[in-house]
Amino acid sequence: MLETNNPLLLGKDNCNLPRILQIIAEAFCKEAVEATFDLGKRIVTLVGEIQKNTELFTLCVNQLTTNQIEALSSAFE
């Protein structure tokens, strides 16, 4: 649903995106998703698309824990 920018998932004005990114970061943090596997690669691509909107991405990242930020950063390596 995220890949298709489903408005029901994203919410009005993408209001759900910070929580979605938090869930994604936690999945990498808990090693529930490996960035090198197909699903992980798809997720990294989606997060990369979010990064293109710097203001929105900053808003999302500011709501993450240090461990979640580190896990997300590691996924991009």
N, CA and C atoms as an extended XYZ file, in Angstrom:
231
Properties=species:S:1:pos:R:3:atomname:S:1:resname:S:1:resid:I:1 pbc="F F F"
N         0.826       -1.194        0.000 N   MET     1
C         0.000        0.000        0.000 CA  MET     1
C         0.874        1.264        0.000 C   MET     1
N         2.009        1.166        0.656 N   LEU     2
C         2.910        2.320        0.695 CA  LEU     2
C         3.492        2.596       -0.686 C   LEU     2
N         3.793        1.540       -1.405 N   GLU     3
C         4.364        1.706       -2.747 CA  GLU     3
C         3.406        2.396       -3.707 C   GLU     3
N         2.121        2.268       -3.463 N   THR     4
C         1.131        2.888       -4.352 CA  THR     4
C         0.624        4.215       -3.800 C   THR     4
N         1.262        4.694       -2.729 N   ASN     5
C         0.855        5.963       -2.099 CA  ASN     5
C        -0.628        5.947       -1.731 C   ASN     5
N        -1.063        4.838       -1.164 N   ASN     6
C        -2.464        4.682       -0.789 CA  ASN     6
C        -2.857        5.739        0.239 C   ASN     6
N        -3.842        6.587       -0.099 N   PRO     7
C        -4.235        7.669        0.810 CA  PRO     7
C        -4.819        7.173        2.131 C   PRO     7
N        -5.402        5.979        2.132 N   LEU     8
C        -5.922        5.429        3.384 CA  LEU     8
C        -4.780        5.102        4.350 C   LEU     8
N        -3.677        4.644        3.812 N   LEU     9
C        -2.509        4.332        4.638 CA  LEU     9
C        -1.777        5.607        5.066 C   LEU     9
N        -1.555        6.495        4.118 N   LEU    10
C        -0.770        7.695        4.387 CA  LEU    10
C        -1.519        8.725        5.220 C   LEU    10
N        -2.822        8.744        5.104 N   GLY    11
C        -3.618        9.717        5.841 CA  GLY    11
C        -3.622       11.075        5.159 C   GLY    11
N        -4.449       11.950        5.691 N   LYS    12
C        -4.565       13.295        5.126 CA  LYS    12
C        -3.233       14.021        5.270 C   LYS    12
N        -2.760       14.585        4.171 N   ASP    13
C        -1.487       15.315        4.135 CA  ASP    13
C        -0.333       14.473        4.667 C   ASP    13
N        -0.364       13.170        4.406 N   ASN    14
C         0.686       12.234        4.823 CA  ASN    14
C         0.896       12.209        6.335 C   ASN    14
N        -0.154       12.445        7.092 N   CYS    15
C        -0.018       12.535        8.552 CA  CYS    15
C         0.428       11.224        9.198 C   CYS    15
N         0.240       10.105        8.522 N   ASN    16
C         0.646        8.811        9.081 CA  ASN    16
C         2.092        8.443        8.750 C   ASN    16
N         2.719        9.212        7.893 N   LEU    17
C         4.056        8.869        7.430 CA  LEU    17
C         5.098        8.803        8.549 C   LEU    17
N         5.094        9.708        9.522 N   PRO    18
C         6.069        9.560       10.608 CA  PRO    18
C         5.940        8.222       11.343 C   PRO    18
N         4.728        7.791       11.600 N   ARG    19
C         4.519        6.511       12.281 CA  ARG    19
C         4.929        5.346       11.386 C   ARG    19
N         4.661        5.455       10.104 N   ILE    20
C         5.051        4.400        9.162 CA  ILE    20
C         6.567        4.272        9.133 C   ILE    20
N         7.262        5.408        9.074 N   LEU    21
C         8.725        5.371        9.062 CA  LEU    21
C         9.257        4.815       10.383 C   LEU    21
N         8.579        5.116       11.464 N   GLN    22
C         8.978        4.583       12.766 CA  GLN    22
C         8.859        3.045       12.771 C   GLN    22
N         7.800        2.536       12.208 N   ILE    23
C         7.603        1.085       12.122 CA  ILE    23
C         8.677        0.449       11.245 C   ILE    23
N         8.975        1.085       10.123 N   ILE    24
C        10.011        0.583        9.225 CA  ILE    24
C        11.360        0.567        9.941 C   ILE    24
N        11.689        1.662       10.611 N   ALA    25
C        12.964        1.749       11.321 CA  ALA    25
C        13.037        0.691       12.421 C   ALA    25
N        11.951        0.474       13.113 N   GLU    26
C        11.922       -0.533       14.177 CA  GLU    26
C        12.100       -1.932       13.596 C   GLU    26
N        11.546       -2.182       12.432 N   ALA    27
C        11.716       -3.482       11.777 CA  ALA    27
C        13.185       -3.730       11.460 C   ALA    27
N        13.891       -2.708       10.999 N   PHE    28
C        15.324       -2.845       10.753 CA  PHE    28
C        16.079       -2.968       12.080 C   PHE    28
N        15.660       -2.223       13.076 N   CYS    29
C        16.295       -2.236       14.396 CA  CYS    29
C        16.205       -3.626       15.029 C   CYS    29
N        15.064       -4.251       14.934 N   LYS    30
C        14.834       -5.582       15.514 CA  LYS    30
C        15.285       -6.698       14.582 C   LYS    30
N        15.859       -6.313       13.444 N   GLU    31
C        16.334       -7.253       12.431 CA  GLU    31
C        15.223       -8.169       11.919 C   GLU    31
N        14.010       -7.637       11.888 N   ALA    32
C        12.879       -8.366       11.321 CA  ALA    32
C        12.919       -8.308        9.800 C   ALA    32
N        13.637       -7.314        9.285 N   VAL    33
C        13.809       -7.138        7.839 CA  VAL    33
C        15.293       -6.932        7.581 C   VAL    33
N        15.808       -7.624        6.597 N   GLU    34
C        17.201       -7.465        6.185 CA  GLU    34
C        17.245       -6.590        4.936 C   GLU    34
N        18.054       -5.553        4.972 N   ALA    35
C        18.141       -4.611        3.849 CA  ALA    35
C        18.645       -5.262        2.572 C   ALA    35
N        19.316       -6.400        2.690 N   THR    36
C        19.871       -7.056        1.505 CA  THR    36
C        18.881       -7.987        0.820 C   THR    36
N        17.770       -8.291        1.486 N   PHE    37
C        16.751       -9.153        0.881 CA  PHE    37
C        15.799       -8.299        0.045 C   PHE    37
N        14.996       -8.958       -0.782 N   ASP    38
C        14.091       -8.240       -1.679 CA  ASP    38
C        13.188       -7.252       -0.949 C   ASP    38
N        12.546       -7.697        0.125 N   LEU    39
C        11.648       -6.808        0.857 CA  LEU    39
C        12.422       -5.616        1.417 C   LEU    39
N        13.574       -5.889        1.988 N   GLY    40
C        14.398       -4.815        2.532 CA  GLY    40
C        14.804       -3.803        1.470 C   GLY    40
N        15.143       -4.293        0.300 N   LYS    41
C        15.519       -3.402       -0.814 CA  LYS    41
C        14.338       -2.528       -1.229 C   LYS    41
N        13.159       -3.116       -1.255 N   ARG    42
C        11.953       -2.345       -1.614 CA  ARG    42
C        11.688       -1.261       -0.575 C   ARG    42
N        11.855       -1.626        0.693 N   ILE    43
C        11.629       -0.660        1.767 CA  ILE    43
C        12.655        0.464        1.708 C   ILE    43
N        13.905        0.121        1.469 N   VAL    44
C        14.952        1.138        1.360 CA  VAL    44
C        14.641        2.089        0.206 C   VAL    44
N        14.152        1.560       -0.901 N   THR    45
C        13.765        2.398       -2.035 CA  THR    45
C        12.638        3.355       -1.639 C   THR    45
N        11.661        2.845       -0.904 N   LEU    46
C        10.546        3.693       -0.460 CA  LEU    46
C        11.028        4.797        0.478 C   LEU    46
N        11.900        4.454        1.396 N   VAL    47
C        12.438        5.459        2.317 CA  VAL    47
C        13.249        6.484        1.538 C   VAL    47
N        13.964        6.033        0.524 N   GLY    48
C        14.702        6.962       -0.336 CA  GLY    48
C        13.785        7.959       -1.018 C   GLY    48
N        12.600        7.515       -1.402 N   GLU    49
C        11.620        8.427       -2.003 CA  GLU    49
C        11.138        9.451       -0.986 C   GLU    49
N        10.949        9.013        0.244 N   ILE    50
C        10.528        9.939        1.303 CA  ILE    50
C        11.624       10.972        1.560 C   ILE    50
N        12.888       10.538        1.493 N   GLN    51
C        14.021       11.437        1.723 CA  GLN    51
C        14.064       12.594        0.738 C   GLN    51
N        13.498       12.407       -0.424 N   LYS    52
C        13.513       13.471       -1.437 CA  LYS    52
C        12.755       14.708       -0.972 C   LYS    52
N        11.803       14.506       -0.082 N   ASN    53
C        11.087       15.627        0.534 CA  ASN    53
C        11.771       15.884        1.882 C   ASN    53
N        12.783       16.723        1.856 N   THR    54
C        13.641       16.937        3.020 CA  THR    54
C        12.865       17.358        4.258 C   THR    54
N        11.936       18.260        4.095 N   GLU    55
C        11.162       18.743        5.241 CA  GLU    55
C        10.349       17.613        5.876 C   GLU    55
N         9.669       16.852        5.059 N   LEU    56
C         8.856       15.744        5.552 CA  LEU    56
C         9.739       14.677        6.188 C   LEU    56
N        10.849       14.364        5.546 N   PHE    57
C        11.747       13.337        6.069 CA  PHE    57
C        12.323       13.759        7.421 C   PHE    57
N        12.707       15.015        7.543 N   THR    58
C        13.234       15.526        8.811 CA  THR    58
C        12.183       15.406        9.904 C   THR    58
N        10.960       15.755        9.584 N   LEU    59
C         9.858       15.624       10.543 CA  LEU    59
C         9.724       14.175       11.008 C   LEU    59
N         9.807       13.261       10.082 N   CYS    60
C         9.680       11.836       10.407 CA  CYS    60
C        10.848       11.354       11.262 C   CYS    60
N        12.060       11.700       10.862 N   VAL    61
C        13.259       11.238       11.568 CA  VAL    61
C        13.316       11.801       12.986 C   VAL    61
N        12.833       13.008       13.170 N   ASN    62
C        12.851       13.607       14.501 CA  ASN    62
C        12.009       12.833       15.510 C   ASN    62
N        11.167       11.947       15.045 N   GLN    63
C        10.323       11.162       15.936 CA  GLN    63
C        10.888        9.767       16.209 C   GLN    63
N        12.066        9.491       15.646 N   LEU    64
C        12.691        8.179       15.827 CA  LEU    64
C        13.641        8.185       17.020 C   LEU    64
N        13.840        7.010       17.585 N   THR    65
C        14.834        6.859       18.640 CA  THR    65
C        16.219        6.793       17.994 C   THR    65
N        17.238        6.932       18.815 N   THR    66
C        18.609        6.843       18.312 CA  THR    66
C        18.855        5.485       17.674 C   THR    66
N        18.389        4.421       18.311 N   ASN    67
C        18.572        3.073       17.760 CA  ASN    67
C        17.862        2.907       16.420 C   ASN    67
N        16.690        3.486       16.293 N   GLN    68
C        15.954        3.397       15.034 CA  GLN    68
C        16.673        4.164       13.931 C   GLN    68
N        17.207        5.322       14.265 N   ILE    69
C        17.964        6.109       13.276 CA  ILE    69
C        19.190        5.337       12.820 C   ILE    69
N        19.893        4.749       13.758 N   GLU    70
C        21.088        3.966       13.420 CA  GLU    70
C        20.730        2.773       12.547 C   GLU    70
N        19.641        2.084       12.875 N   ALA    71
C        19.220        0.925       12.084 CA  ALA    71
C        18.831        1.339       10.679 C   ALA    71
N        18.146        2.450       10.568 N   LEU    72
C        17.741        2.952        9.263 CA  LEU    72
C        18.965        3.356        8.446 C   LEU    72
N        19.898        4.015        9.092 N   SER    73
C        21.141        4.418        8.418 CA  SER    73
C        21.912        3.193        7.936 C   SER    73
N        21.971        2.188        8.764 N   SER    74
C        22.678        0.940        8.394 CA  SER    74
C        22.029        0.275        7.191 C   SER    74
N        20.732        0.382        7.081 N   ALA    75
C        20.022       -0.225        5.957 CA  ALA    75
C        20.439        0.411        4.633 C   ALA    75
N        20.902        1.656        4.683 N   PHE    76
C        21.292        2.367        3.466 CA  PHE    76
C        22.748        2.147        3.090 C   PHE    76
N        23.480        1.419        3.897 N   GLU    77
C        24.899        1.185        3.606 CA  GLU    77
C        25.097        0.099        2.591 C   GLU    77
